[in-house]
Amino acid sequence: LVAMRATLFFLFAIIAAAAFADSAPVGADEEAELRAEFDAMDLDKDGLIDRRELSQMDDAPEESDIDEFIMSFDQDGDGKISYEEIIDDAMNNPGNDDGEVE
C-alpha cells in the first residue's frame, strides 16, 4: 500500500504544487506523467482502477489495504478509482499523502 500510494502521490504532488503555486497551470509534462502512471495501473484500459487491477500489481498490497486505498479515492461509491477522482483528491487535499479522506 505504501509503495502504491507513494507512486501516485509523487505524481499528484507535482500537480498540486503547480496548481497552488501562484495559480500556475499544470504543465503538459506533469499531466502526461500522471496520466501515464494512471494508465499503467489501469490494466484493462477502461479508465478505472479496480480491486482486481490493484491485486495484480507487482507489489500488490493485502486485500484490506486495497479496500482502504479504493475507499480513500472513490468518491462515487462504485468501488473503482477514476482518473478524475484522483485529480480531484490531489487538488482538494494538497500535501495529504496518507490516504485519509479529509
CNS distance restraints for C-alpha pairs under 8 A (distance, minus, plus):
assign (resid   1 and name CA) (resid   5 and name CA) 6.00 0.50 0.50
assign (resid   1 and name CA) (resid  60 and name CA) 7.45 0.50 0.50
assign (resid   1 and name CA) (resid  61 and name CA) 5.16 0.50 0.50
assign (resid   1 and name CA) (resid  62 and name CA) 7.75 0.50 0.50
assign (resid   1 and name CA) (resid  65 and name CA) 6.04 0.50 0.50
assign (resid   1 and name CA) (resid  66 and name CA) 7.17 0.50 0.50
assign (resid   1 and name CA) (resid  69 and name CA) 7.39 0.50 0.50
assign (resid   2 and name CA) (resid   6 and name CA) 5.83 0.50 0.50
assign (resid   3 and name CA) (resid   7 and name CA) 6.16 0.50 0.50
assign (resid   3 and name CA) (resid  59 and name CA) 7.61 0.50 0.50
assign (resid   4 and name CA) (resid   8 and name CA) 6.49 0.50 0.50
assign (resid   4 and name CA) (resid  59 and name CA) 7.84 0.50 0.50
assign (resid   5 and name CA) (resid   9 and name CA) 5.84 0.50 0.50
assign (resid   5 and name CA) (resid  69 and name CA) 7.94 0.50 0.50
assign (resid   5 and name CA) (resid  97 and name CA) 7.49 0.50 0.50
assign (resid   5 and name CA) (resid  98 and name CA) 7.95 0.50 0.50
assign (resid   5 and name CA) (resid  99 and name CA) 7.42 0.50 0.50
assign (resid   6 and name CA) (resid  10 and name CA) 5.87 0.50 0.50
assign (resid   6 and name CA) (resid  97 and name CA) 7.63 0.50 0.50
assign (resid   7 and name CA) (resid  11 and name CA) 6.80 0.50 0.50
assign (resid   8 and name CA) (resid  12 and name CA) 6.21 0.50 0.50
assign (resid   8 and name CA) (resid  34 and name CA) 7.86 0.50 0.50
assign (resid   8 and name CA) (resid  37 and name CA) 7.36 0.50 0.50
assign (resid   8 and name CA) (resid  38 and name CA) 7.92 0.50 0.50
assign (resid   9 and name CA) (resid  13 and name CA) 5.75 0.50 0.50
assign (resid   9 and name CA) (resid  90 and name CA) 7.88 0.50 0.50
assign (resid   9 and name CA) (resid  97 and name CA) 6.11 0.50 0.50
assign (resid  10 and name CA) (resid  14 and name CA) 6.82 0.50 0.50
assign (resid  11 and name CA) (resid  15 and name CA) 6.88 0.50 0.50
assign (resid  11 and name CA) (resid  30 and name CA) 7.48 0.50 0.50
assign (resid  11 and name CA) (resid  33 and name CA) 7.15 0.50 0.50
assign (resid  11 and name CA) (resid  34 and name CA) 5.49 0.50 0.50
assign (resid  12 and name CA) (resid  16 and name CA) 6.12 0.50 0.50
assign (resid  12 and name CA) (resid  34 and name CA) 7.04 0.50 0.50
assign (resid  12 and name CA) (resid  87 and name CA) 7.26 0.50 0.50
assign (resid  12 and name CA) (resid  90 and name CA) 5.54 0.50 0.50
assign (resid  13 and name CA) (resid  17 and name CA) 5.83 0.50 0.50
assign (resid  13 and name CA) (resid  90 and name CA) 7.14 0.50 0.50
assign (resid  13 and name CA) (resid  94 and name CA) 7.09 0.50 0.50
assign (resid  13 and name CA) (resid  95 and name CA) 7.05 0.50 0.50
assign (resid  14 and name CA) (resid  18 and name CA) 6.21 0.50 0.50
assign (resid  14 and name CA) (resid  30 and name CA) 6.54 0.50 0.50
assign (resid  15 and name CA) (resid  19 and name CA) 6.06 0.50 0.50
assign (resid  15 and name CA) (resid  26 and name CA) 5.78 0.50 0.50
assign (resid  15 and name CA) (resid  30 and name CA) 6.62 0.50 0.50
assign (resid  15 and name CA) (resid  31 and name CA) 7.37 0.50 0.50
assign (resid  15 and name CA) (resid  90 and name CA) 7.41 0.50 0.50
assign (resid  15 and name CA) (resid  91 and name CA) 7.60 0.50 0.50
assign (resid  16 and name CA) (resid  20 and name CA) 6.11 0.50 0.50
assign (resid  16 and name CA) (resid  90 and name CA) 6.02 0.50 0.50
assign (resid  16 and name CA) (resid  91 and name CA) 5.51 0.50 0.50
assign (resid  16 and name CA) (resid  94 and name CA) 5.71 0.50 0.50
assign (resid  16 and name CA) (resid  95 and name CA) 7.99 0.50 0.50
assign (resid  17 and name CA) (resid  21 and name CA) 5.84 0.50 0.50
assign (resid  17 and name CA) (resid  94 and name CA) 7.72 0.50 0.50
assign (resid  18 and name CA) (resid  23 and name CA) 7.18 0.50 0.50
assign (resid  18 and name CA) (resid  24 and name CA) 5.48 0.50 0.50
assign (resid  18 and name CA) (resid  25 and name CA) 6.13 0.50 0.50
assign (resid  18 and name CA) (resid  26 and name CA) 5.42 0.50 0.50
assign (resid  18 and name CA) (resid  27 and name CA) 7.77 0.50 0.50
assign (resid  19 and name CA) (resid  23 and name CA) 5.39 0.50 0.50
assign (resid  19 and name CA) (resid  24 and name CA) 5.54 0.50 0.50
assign (resid  19 and name CA) (resid  25 and name CA) 5.73 0.50 0.50
assign (resid  19 and name CA) (resid  26 and name CA) 6.13 0.50 0.50
assign (resid  19 and name CA) (resid  91 and name CA) 7.54 0.50 0.50
assign (resid  20 and name CA) (resid  24 and name CA) 7.01 0.50 0.50
assign (resid  26 and name CA) (resid  30 and name CA) 6.55 0.50 0.50
assign (resid  26 and name CA) (resid  31 and name CA) 6.65 0.50 0.50
assign (resid  27 and name CA) (resid  31 and name CA) 6.26 0.50 0.50
assign (resid  28 and name CA) (resid  32 and name CA) 5.97 0.50 0.50
assign (resid  29 and name CA) (resid  33 and name CA) 6.10 0.50 0.50
assign (resid  30 and name CA) (resid  34 and name CA) 6.16 0.50 0.50
assign (resid  31 and name CA) (resid  35 and name CA) 6.03 0.50 0.50
assign (resid  32 and name CA) (resid  36 and name CA) 5.99 0.50 0.50
assign (resid  33 and name CA) (resid  37 and name CA) 6.32 0.50 0.50
assign (resid  34 and name CA) (resid  38 and name CA) 6.28 0.50 0.50
assign (resid  35 and name CA) (resid  39 and name CA) 5.99 0.50 0.50
assign (resid  35 and name CA) (resid  83 and name CA) 7.80 0.50 0.50
assign (resid  36 and name CA) (resid  40 and name CA) 6.07 0.50 0.50
assign (resid  37 and name CA) (resid  41 and name CA) 6.57 0.50 0.50
assign (resid  38 and name CA) (resid  42 and name CA) 6.26 0.50 0.50
assign (resid  38 and name CA) (resid  83 and name CA) 6.88 0.50 0.50
assign (resid  39 and name CA) (resid  43 and name CA) 7.36 0.50 0.50
assign (resid  39 and name CA) (resid  45 and name CA) 7.02 0.50 0.50
assign (resid  39 and name CA) (resid  47 and name CA) 7.68 0.50 0.50
assign (resid  41 and name CA) (resid  49 and name CA) 6.60 0.50 0.50
assign (resid  41 and name CA) (resid  53 and name CA) 6.79 0.50 0.50
assign (resid  41 and name CA) (resid  54 and name CA) 7.28 0.50 0.50
assign (resid  41 and name CA) (resid  57 and name CA) 7.73 0.50 0.50
assign (resid  42 and name CA) (resid  46 and name CA) 7.05 0.50 0.50
assign (resid  42 and name CA) (resid  47 and name CA) 6.59 0.50 0.50
assign (resid  42 and name CA) (resid  48 and name CA) 6.12 0.50 0.50
assign (resid  42 and name CA) (resid  49 and name CA) 5.16 0.50 0.50
assign (resid  42 and name CA) (resid  50 and name CA) 7.97 0.50 0.50
assign (resid  42 and name CA) (resid  53 and name CA) 6.68 0.50 0.50
assign (resid  43 and name CA) (resid  49 and name CA) 7.82 0.50 0.50
assign (resid  43 and name CA) (resid  53 and name CA) 6.12 0.50 0.50
assign (resid  47 and name CA) (resid  82 and name CA) 6.26 0.50 0.50
assign (resid  47 and name CA) (resid  83 and name CA) 7.02 0.50 0.50
assign (resid  48 and name CA) (resid  80 and name CA) 6.00 0.50 0.50
assign (resid  48 and name CA) (resid  81 and name CA) 5.37 0.50 0.50
assign (resid  48 and name CA) (resid  82 and name CA) 4.66 0.50 0.50
assign (resid  48 and name CA) (resid  83 and name CA) 7.00 0.50 0.50
assign (resid  49 and name CA) (resid  53 and name CA) 6.23 0.50 0.50
assign (resid  49 and name CA) (resid  54 and name CA) 7.17 0.50 0.50
assign (resid  49 and name CA) (resid  80 and name CA) 5.56 0.50 0.50
assign (resid  49 and name CA) (resid  81 and name CA) 4.98 0.50 0.50
assign (resid  49 and name CA) (resid  82 and name CA) 6.46 0.50 0.50
assign (resid  50 and name CA) (resid  54 and name CA) 6.37 0.50 0.50
assign (resid  50 and name CA) (resid  70 and name CA) 7.65 0.50 0.50
assign (resid  50 and name CA) (resid  79 and name CA) 6.79 0.50 0.50
assign (resid  50 and name CA) (resid  80 and name CA) 4.64 0.50 0.50
assign (resid  50 and name CA) (resid  81 and name CA) 6.43 0.50 0.50
assign (resid  51 and name CA) (resid  55 and name CA) 6.11 0.50 0.50
assign (resid  51 and name CA) (resid  66 and name CA) 6.61 0.50 0.50
assign (resid  51 and name CA) (resid  67 and name CA) 7.53 0.50 0.50
assign (resid  51 and name CA) (resid  70 and name CA) 7.63 0.50 0.50
assign (resid  51 and name CA) (resid  79 and name CA) 7.75 0.50 0.50
assign (resid  51 and name CA) (resid  80 and name CA) 7.29 0.50 0.50
assign (resid  52 and name CA) (resid  56 and name CA) 6.35 0.50 0.50
assign (resid  53 and name CA) (resid  57 and name CA) 6.77 0.50 0.50
assign (resid  54 and name CA) (resid  60 and name CA) 6.36 0.50 0.50
assign (resid  54 and name CA) (resid  61 and name CA) 7.89 0.50 0.50
assign (resid  54 and name CA) (resid  66 and name CA) 6.87 0.50 0.50
assign (resid  55 and name CA) (resid  60 and name CA) 5.12 0.50 0.50
assign (resid  55 and name CA) (resid  61 and name CA) 6.91 0.50 0.50
assign (resid  55 and name CA) (resid  63 and name CA) 7.60 0.50 0.50
assign (resid  55 and name CA) (resid  66 and name CA) 7.47 0.50 0.50
assign (resid  56 and name CA) (resid  60 and name CA) 6.24 0.50 0.50
assign (resid  61 and name CA) (resid  65 and name CA) 6.00 0.50 0.50
assign (resid  61 and name CA) (resid  66 and name CA) 6.34 0.50 0.50
assign (resid  62 and name CA) (resid  66 and name CA) 6.36 0.50 0.50
assign (resid  63 and name CA) (resid  67 and name CA) 6.34 0.50 0.50
assign (resid  64 and name CA) (resid  68 and name CA) 6.27 0.50 0.50
assign (resid  65 and name CA) (resid  69 and name CA) 6.00 0.50 0.50
assign (resid  66 and name CA) (resid  70 and name CA) 6.14 0.50 0.50
assign (resid  67 and name CA) (resid  71 and name CA) 6.12 0.50 0.50
assign (resid  68 and name CA) (resid  72 and name CA) 6.10 0.50 0.50
assign (resid  69 and name CA) (resid  73 and name CA) 6.89 0.50 0.50
assign (resid  69 and name CA) (resid  99 and name CA) 6.77 0.50 0.50
assign (resid  70 and name CA) (resid  74 and name CA) 5.70 0.50 0.50
assign (resid  70 and name CA) (resid  79 and name CA) 6.58 0.50 0.50
assign (resid  70 and name CA) (resid  80 and name CA) 6.51 0.50 0.50
assign (resid  70 and name CA) (resid  81 and name CA) 6.46 0.50 0.50
assign (resid  71 and name CA) (resid  75 and name CA) 7.86 0.50 0.50
assign (resid  71 and name CA) (resid  77 and name CA) 7.96 0.50 0.50
assign (resid  71 and name CA) (resid  79 and name CA) 7.37 0.50 0.50
assign (resid  72 and name CA) (resid  99 and name CA) 5.63 0.50 0.50
assign (resid  72 and name CA) (resid 100 and name CA) 5.96 0.50 0.50
assign (resid  72 and name CA) (resid 101 and name CA) 5.63 0.50 0.50
assign (resid  73 and name CA) (resid  81 and name CA) 6.28 0.50 0.50
assign (resid  73 and name CA) (resid  85 and name CA) 6.15 0.50 0.50
assign (resid  73 and name CA) (resid  86 and name CA) 6.23 0.50 0.50
assign (resid  73 and name CA) (resid  89 and name CA) 6.71 0.50 0.50
assign (resid  73 and name CA) (resid  99 and name CA) 7.96 0.50 0.50
assign (resid  73 and name CA) (resid 101 and name CA) 7.68 0.50 0.50
assign (resid  74 and name CA) (resid  78 and name CA) 7.06 0.50 0.50
assign (resid  74 and name CA) (resid  79 and name CA) 6.41 0.50 0.50
assign (resid  74 and name CA) (resid  80 and name CA) 6.12 0.50 0.50
assign (resid  74 and name CA) (resid  81 and name CA) 5.34 0.50 0.50
assign (resid  74 and name CA) (resid  82 and name CA) 7.71 0.50 0.50
assign (resid  74 and name CA) (resid  85 and name CA) 6.59 0.50 0.50
assign (resid  75 and name CA) (resid  85 and name CA) 6.52 0.50 0.50
assign (resid  81 and name CA) (resid  85 and name CA) 6.34 0.50 0.50
assign (resid  81 and name CA) (resid  86 and name CA) 7.16 0.50 0.50
assign (resid  82 and name CA) (resid  86 and name CA) 6.55 0.50 0.50
assign (resid  83 and name CA) (resid  87 and name CA) 6.28 0.50 0.50
assign (resid  84 and name CA) (resid  88 and name CA) 5.98 0.50 0.50
assign (resid  85 and name CA) (resid  89 and name CA) 6.11 0.50 0.50
assign (resid  86 and name CA) (resid  90 and name CA) 6.16 0.50 0.50
assign (resid  87 and name CA) (resid  91 and name CA) 6.13 0.50 0.50
assign (resid  88 and name CA) (resid  92 and name CA) 5.96 0.50 0.50
assign (resid  89 and name CA) (resid  93 and name CA) 5.66 0.50 0.50
assign (resid  89 and name CA) (resid  94 and name CA) 7.96 0.50 0.50
assign (resid  90 and name CA) (resid  94 and name CA) 5.61 0.50 0.50
assign (resid  90 and name CA) (resid  96 and name CA) 7.98 0.50 0.50
assign (resid  93 and name CA) (resid 102 and name CA) 7.31 0.50 0.50
assign (resid  96 and name CA) (resid 100 and name CA) 7.51 0.50 0.50
